[in-house]
Amino acid sequence: MELPRITVAAVAALTLAGVAACGGNSGGTAGAAGGTALYDRLPEAIKEAGVIRFAGDSHPPYRIVGNDGKTVTGIDKELQDALGKVLGVRTEISIVNGLPAALSGMLASRYDAFNGPVKDTAEREKQFDAIVWMVSRTSYLIPKSGSAAVASSGDLCGKRVAGTAGSIVEDQAKRLSEWCATQGKPALTFIGLADTNGTILAAKSGRADAAGMTESAAIDAMAKEKDAFTYVTQTDEQGAGIDRLAMLVPKSGGLGPVMLEAFKEIFDNGEYRRIVDKYGLQKVAVDKPAMNTAATP
């Protein structure tokens, strides 16, 4: 996932510089405020600002950060454009260094939302409204040059799998290991790393047999390095499709319920389906958005 992208250190430096210079604005969407059915329901602070400020880390194909450290393209940008249009306000993305920075930034009122997509949990729902718009389906990128024979996700039992530490992929890898045990096979060994770039490098270098990530990220990596990889996808039987992924919005700001209505609108007007189809997210799409589902069986 090298193109286009910058290093984590560079992203952090550029983010700090942007915050000092202009409030951290990047990836903005132009448009006049007002003029939609949902605009009047927005919190006053949002209407006064005329913009919804999203935090976002570099995470292709959700957020593809240009070489300038500011220009953002990808799924997240298109989704936020669609939401901003029905809400009647601009949207902008500020690049931050990972989930902790996004969460703390929202709680400090620097940002209004973070689209992750991040797992909806009961613990997070104590401070954030979580609008679920997709589920998780983990895929494992396999270097064609590697020695591991992996034709299906079941072949990963006993193999070394790199993934982002603390991510939903780590949870799914644990479920896959549990499935391996039921089959009388050895558990996989999970190698926790800082980001997706690191997981791909680990697989390419032979440190790991596979790199775990979302299916859309695996497809993106394959497109950027043609003929370098294959991938396999975890099945429902192996624990996939269970985790609900959400956009997080601080409860204190009051934006969550209005954002849920905006999601419903882009489901109804076809924008959600357009984005799903464009980026190949059909297998992780949901029939309708929902909010704060962690307590829902």
FENHU-V438962 format. One record per helix or strand of 2 or more residues. SS is the DSSP state (H for helix, E for strand). FROM is the first residue (numbers start at 1). TO is the last residue. If there is no record, write none. Layout:
# FENHU-V438962
[[SS;FROM;TO] [SS;FROM;TO]]
This chain:
# FENHU-V438962
[[H;8;22] [H;39;41] [H;44;49] [E;51;56] [E;63;65] [E;72;73] [H;75;87] [E;90;95] [H;99;107] [E;113;119] [H;124;126] [E;128;135] [E;138;143] [H;153;156] [E;160;164] [H;168;182] [E;189;193] [H;196;205] [E;210;214] [H;215;224] [E;229;233] [H;236;238] [E;244;250] [H;251;253] [H;256;268] [H;271;278] [H;282;284] [E;285;291]]
